[in-house]
Amino acid sequence: MTVILQKKQELSTSVIERIRVYAIQYGPKEYSWSAWMPEMTNTDTLVRLETKDGQTGIGAVSSCSERDADLSIAYNMKPLLRGLLGKDGLQVEKNWQWMAQRRPYVHNSAIAALDIAMWDLLAKQNDLPLSSLLGRKRDVLQAYASIPVLENPTANVEFIHQLAQAGFAVFKFHNACVPDPDIKLIKTIAREFQKQQFGFMFDAECGYDLPGALQVAEHMQGTGFIWLEAPFPDRHYSDYRALRQSTELQILPAGLSVVEPEELAVMLPTGCWSTARVDLAMSGGITPILKITNITTALGLGLELVAWGSPISTAATLQVSLGTGCGEYFEIAVPQQDFLIPSSQPLQVNPSGKVSSISKTGLGVDLDWQELEQTEPPLFDIW
């Protein structure tokens, strides 16, 4: 933020007087991301802050669970809610520190939804899109379609053709997370689209050992694949280093476990990953992500942000990516129509395969609360 905005924040107050929390299950179909993962149900945990001066802040995080909606984030958040009533919602860093002191019993995802809502509130108070409040380093990002596990390689090829008609030019695959069938898919994709200017990524969901990862990376090189994601669990640092030394392919982590600024500051200089990758919700919100962007910038490393979920739960990720300039890509879960909560709209991908900046204030999110609450009443309403 600029010095002028910081001074304006110091002079302004916006006292939180009401907090509503929603747990919204969405999508007519369940999807999986690996051979051993069951088909999962998606949930957005949505926070709506209201202040005494009539402002509203919105924050949301996405999660998935087996069979039923995930209520764990909402219930984990509940002990924070009454303590936030009466606090100045514009004092984002101070409020984040207060919430973080309740860890580990309060989890980062619960903190993140509230933190995002306060950043939304702060940007609206300054009459700016959040990306502009954060410095607006980019106007567009290259979108990539994040494809769930499909029946076979042919189904992936057919789906790519459909997605390309919608503007996508970069695609990420999930499959068996076993080398032989994954290589079969990789070879099929490379053969079918060798004449197209498409980019591809593969997510192994931490399923390989080092020999298997080396085998897969060898088949990916020189075939239009940009990166191999999550070949191992994030903390298998020695395997990551060995793989990076053996391939020119970019190697990224899953970004779901090594997420704290303090830990990243220690391990990123060791060269485990080509580019850092973290999930905004798992890190605890926008406040810690800004610290992580400072770390990666100082090290000269890229930072890609996880953005699986609905357009509501990924709105903060888009705004942070555009505002700070971190990352070259923006993840969009597909089929998009299966990742919409009531009254939300899919992100628009332009003909060059990019998502654009949002001119509306805050997160740029518009929700019809009356329509939403007809089917999804708040789980908690604290005032």
ABEGO torsion letter per residue (X at the ends): XBAAAAAAAAABBBBBABBBBBBBBBEABBBBABAABBBBBBBBBBBBBBBAAGBBBBBBBBBBBBGBBBAAAAAAAAAAAAAABGBBAABAAAAAAAAAAAOAABBAAAAAAAAAAAAAAAAAAAGBBAAAAAGGABABBBBBBBBBBBABAAAAAAAAAAAAAAGBABBBBBBAGBAAAAAAAAAAAAAAAAABBBBBBBBAGGABBAAAAAAAAAAABGAGBABBBGABBAABAAAAAAAAAABABBBBBAGAABABAAAAAAAAAAGABABBBBBAAAAGEAAAAAAAAAAAAAAGBBBBBBABEBAAAAAAAAAAAAAAGBEABBBBBOBAAAABBBGBBBBBBBAAGBBBBBABBEAGBBBBAAAAAAABBBABBBX
